[in-house]
Amino acid sequence: MDSGTAVADRAVAFPGSVREALDAMTACPQATLVAGGTEVMTLVNSGALRPSCLVVLDRIEELRGVWFGDQEIVLGSATTCADLMQSDVRGVLPALAQAARSIASPGVRSRATLGGNLLSGKRPGGPAAAAPTRDLLTVLVALNAVAVCRSEQGWRQLPVAELYARDGGVNLRPGELLTALRVPTCGGRQGFMKVGTRAGAARSLVTFALAADLSARTVTCAIGGFSPLAVRVDHAGQWLAEHVDWENGAIPDPTTYPRFARLIAEGLVVPGSAGPAGRTTVAVPQSYREQAAEVCARRALVRALPPAGWLEQVAQYQQRAEFVRNRARVERAERGLPPEPPVPGQMPGAQPPGGGLSRGAGA
Ligand SMILES: Cc1cc2nc3c(=O)[nH]c(=O)nc-3n(C[C@H](O)[C@H](O)[C@H](O)COP(=O)(O)OP(=O)(O)OC[C@H]3O[C@@H](n4cnc5c(N)ncnc54)[C@H](O)[C@@H]3O)c2cc1C
């Protein structure tokens, strides 16, 4: 471990492993952990939080990365939002990648971590937290993720939703570190949507995540964003499961989309206050929030399970576009016009001269 330095009368430790982090936390039980620092350091720099010591986690390689197993995917707690957007994660956990992409700006996403997002608003020994923002939580609740914690007493694993008290405070024990999230592999389709208080980077008004498991033929979904917690909406998931064409992974009846969305919005009960660990966006009228929930649910469902025949239609459009492109090339050649446009180099995506002309031309 870099034994640490004193910055402005504050001890700062830079452990290089989980073991060293636990030692540093034992040495300073009131330590504030810093992962990406996008929340903590904003508070420290503004003077709203005055920790006596900081334990910085960003040099611990063990905490960062994604492990793909047959039964589960393990996400290190210090994995950044930018990492979660990479194609390997996007391929298996598309809703999580979509949620990570919705957070803040590219600069913040390159620092902000999964663990920091889930535990935003945690204030060991500090003042009551400002409103936590936990957009990734909605996805992990929908996916039945399990939080893995480590302390001097050993490992503790619990469903991610149980990390929180009813008022939105964090239930980590003293000296406990969140090391990873275990997400069961769900062979299927997922969708995430978020509506904020304004366009651009903004506090969420509603977040919604949905996962359809094509082999188990189940749908799980969760809603959050309006409070520090995210909740499962199991009755809507069960209703939807009866309206899916599981063979084709599609929705046969288009009225299923608005009916499902209405079911989500009708069940939305927003607490007037989320308690001391966070405040909700209470100024927003309930009718508007319900409308936002409806929009999120409908769009997330379209993302996850398209209308029956939609994929075939997309394939037809693509074929038609290829045909039009090829016909234009043939016509230029027949009229003796130059095949290349007046730009330097080759056009991105253009086929080499002569290539592909015959494929769609006669279609
Ligand atoms: C401009 C801006 C825009 C933002 N937009 C969004 C948004 O759209 N959506 C959203 O959800 N959030 C948003 N945030 C909030 C925040 O930055 C994110 O939630 C981020 O993911 C926090 O991660 P971090 O690694 O920076 O956390 P940190 O600031 O390092 O830590 C946050 C809290 O988690 C604790 N912690 C971190 N890691 C661990 C661990 N392994 N074990 C135990 N405790 C731990 C820390 O002690 C601290 O209390 C935004 C922030 C900014 C500055």
The ligand as an SDF file (V2000), in Angstrom:
LIG
                    3D

 53 58  0  0  0  0  0  0  0  0999 V2000
  -22.2190   16.1810  -13.1730 C   0  0  0  0  0  0  0  0  0  0  0  0
  -22.7360   14.9280  -12.5360 C   0  0  0  0  0  0  0  0  0  0  0  0
  -23.7910   14.2660  -13.1050 C   0  0  0  0  0  0  0  0  0  0  0  0
  -24.2880   13.0960  -12.5420 C   0  0  0  0  0  0  0  0  0  0  0  0
  -25.3020   12.4520  -13.1670 N   0  0  0  0  0  0  0  0  0  0  0  0
  -25.7670   11.2970  -12.6600 C   0  0  0  0  0  0  0  0  0  0  0  0
  -26.7980   10.5900  -13.3340 C   0  0  0  0  0  0  0  0  0  0  0  0
  -27.3030   10.9990  -14.3810 O   0  0  0  0  0  0  0  0  0  0  0  0
  -27.2190    9.4320  -12.7800 N   0  0  0  0  0  0  0  0  0  0  0  0
  -26.6940    8.9240  -11.6370 C   0  0  0  0  0  0  0  0  0  0  0  0
  -27.1080    7.8550  -11.2000 O   0  0  0  0  0  0  0  0  0  0  0  0
  -25.7180    9.5760  -10.9800 N   0  0  0  0  0  0  0  0  0  0  0  0
  -25.2470   10.7530  -11.4560 C   0  0  0  0  0  0  0  0  0  0  0  0
  -24.2640   11.4230  -10.7880 N   0  0  0  0  0  0  0  0  0  0  0  0
  -23.8810   10.9820   -9.4180 C   0  0  0  0  0  0  0  0  0  0  0  0
  -22.5730   10.1690   -9.2280 C   0  0  0  0  0  0  0  0  0  0  0  0
  -21.5080   10.7540   -9.8340 O   0  0  0  0  0  0  0  0  0  0  0  0
  -22.7130    8.7430   -9.6720 C   0  0  0  0  0  0  0  0  0  0  0  0
  -23.7080    8.1380   -8.8960 O   0  0  0  0  0  0  0  0  0  0  0  0
  -21.3990    7.9470   -9.6300 C   0  0  0  0  0  0  0  0  0  0  0  0
  -21.6490    6.6690  -10.1730 O   0  0  0  0  0  0  0  0  0  0  0  0
  -20.7550    7.8000   -8.2820 C   0  0  0  0  0  0  0  0  0  0  0  0
  -19.6330    6.9640   -8.4390 O   0  0  0  0  0  0  0  0  0  0  0  0
  -18.1870    7.3250   -7.8650 P   0  0  0  0  0  0  0  0  0  0  0  0
  -17.3010    6.1730   -8.1190 O   0  0  0  0  0  0  0  0  0  0  0  0
  -17.7190    8.6330   -8.3700 O   0  0  0  0  0  0  0  0  0  0  0  0
  -18.5670    7.4400   -6.3200 O   0  0  0  0  0  0  0  0  0  0  0  0
  -17.7660    8.1530   -5.1670 P   0  0  0  0  0  0  0  0  0  0  0  0
  -18.0520    9.6110   -5.2080 O   0  0  0  0  0  0  0  0  0  0  0  0
  -16.3330    7.7530   -5.1440 O   0  0  0  0  0  0  0  0  0  0  0  0
  -18.4790    7.4620   -3.9090 O   0  0  0  0  0  0  0  0  0  0  0  0
  -19.8710    7.5810   -3.6810 C   0  0  0  0  0  0  0  0  0  0  0  0
  -20.1980    6.8980   -2.3350 C   0  0  0  0  0  0  0  0  0  0  0  0
  -20.0370    5.4920   -2.4340 O   0  0  0  0  0  0  0  0  0  0  0  0
  -19.1180    5.0240   -1.4370 C   0  0  0  0  0  0  0  0  0  0  0  0
  -18.3830    3.9250   -2.0640 N   0  0  0  0  0  0  0  0  0  0  0  0
  -17.8460    3.9250   -3.3220 C   0  0  0  0  0  0  0  0  0  0  0  0
  -17.3230    2.7290   -3.5950 N   0  0  0  0  0  0  0  0  0  0  0  0
  -17.5290    1.9500   -2.4950 C   0  0  0  0  0  0  0  0  0  0  0  0
  -17.2120    0.5900   -2.1620 C   0  0  0  0  0  0  0  0  0  0  0  0
  -16.5950   -0.2360   -3.0450 N   0  0  0  0  0  0  0  0  0  0  0  0
  -17.5770    0.1110   -0.9550 N   0  0  0  0  0  0  0  0  0  0  0  0
  -18.2010    0.9010   -0.0590 C   0  0  0  0  0  0  0  0  0  0  0  0
  -18.5160    2.1950   -0.2990 N   0  0  0  0  0  0  0  0  0  0  0  0
  -18.1830    2.7070   -1.5100 C   0  0  0  0  0  0  0  0  0  0  0  0
  -18.2710    6.2150   -1.0900 C   0  0  0  0  0  0  0  0  0  0  0  0
  -17.7250    6.1030    0.2000 O   0  0  0  0  0  0  0  0  0  0  0  0
  -19.2950    7.3300   -1.2040 C   0  0  0  0  0  0  0  0  0  0  0  0
  -20.0580    7.4160   -0.0180 O   0  0  0  0  0  0  0  0  0  0  0  0
  -23.7210   12.5900  -11.3320 C   0  0  0  0  0  0  0  0  0  0  0  0
  -22.6530   13.2700  -10.7550 C   0  0  0  0  0  0  0  0  0  0  0  0
  -22.1490   14.4130  -11.3330 C   0  0  0  0  0  0  0  0  0  0  0  0
  -20.9840   15.1040  -10.6890 C   0  0  0  0  0  0  0  0  0  0  0  0
  1  2  1  0
  2  3  1  0
  2 52  2  0
  3  4  2  0
  4  5  1  0
  4 50  1  0
  5  6  2  0
  6  7  1  0
  6 13  1  0
  7  8  2  0
  7  9  1  0
  9 10  1  0
 10 11  2  0
 10 12  1  0
 12 13  2  0
 13 14  1  0
 14 15  1  0
 14 50  1  0
 15 16  1  0
 16 17  1  0
 16 18  1  0
 18 19  1  0
 18 20  1  0
 20 21  1  0
 20 22  1  0
 22 23  1  0
 23 24  1  0
 24 25  2  0
 24 26  1  0
 24 27  1  0
 27 28  1  0
 28 29  2  0
 28 30  1  0
 28 31  1  0
 31 32  1  0
 32 33  1  0
 33 34  1  0
 33 48  1  0
 34 35  1  0
 35 36  1  0
 35 46  1  0
 36 37  1  0
 36 45  1  0
 37 38  2  0
 38 39  1  0
 39 40  1  0
 39 45  2  0
 40 41  1  0
 40 42  2  0
 42 43  1  0
 43 44  2  0
 44 45  1  0
 46 47  1  0
 46 48  1  0
 48 49  1  0
 50 51  2  0
 51 52  1  0
 52 53  1  0
M  END
$$$$
